[in-house]
Amino acid sequence: MKRIVTTSAIVGALLLGLGTTAYALTGKFNNECTMGLASHKIVHTDCSVNGSYKGHTYCFGNEAAKKQFFKNPSANLAKAETFYKKHPG
């Protein structure tokens, strides 16, 4: 009985981990770095570095890009959206 409970707990933990990983990989702009787009560059990410702004998740290539974005998120988001419309990832 103990073995079944332990196995079930391990399987449950693995499934929970996979579920949170899938969530972390979902961001606006097809997981492109939002600050990269604001700088007119296409930088593919795995969205492991991300942040939320006005209810949306945005991906970043690194922590420095995330920090730079949040210095002026509304202006940087406008630049990213404009560039992404012309160059969708």
Buried (B, 14 or more C-beta within 10 A) or exposed (E): EEEEEEEEEEEEEEEEEEEEEEEBBEBBBEBBBBBBBBBEEBBEBEBEBBBEBEEEBBBBBBEEBBEBBBEEBEEBBEBBBEBBEEEEE
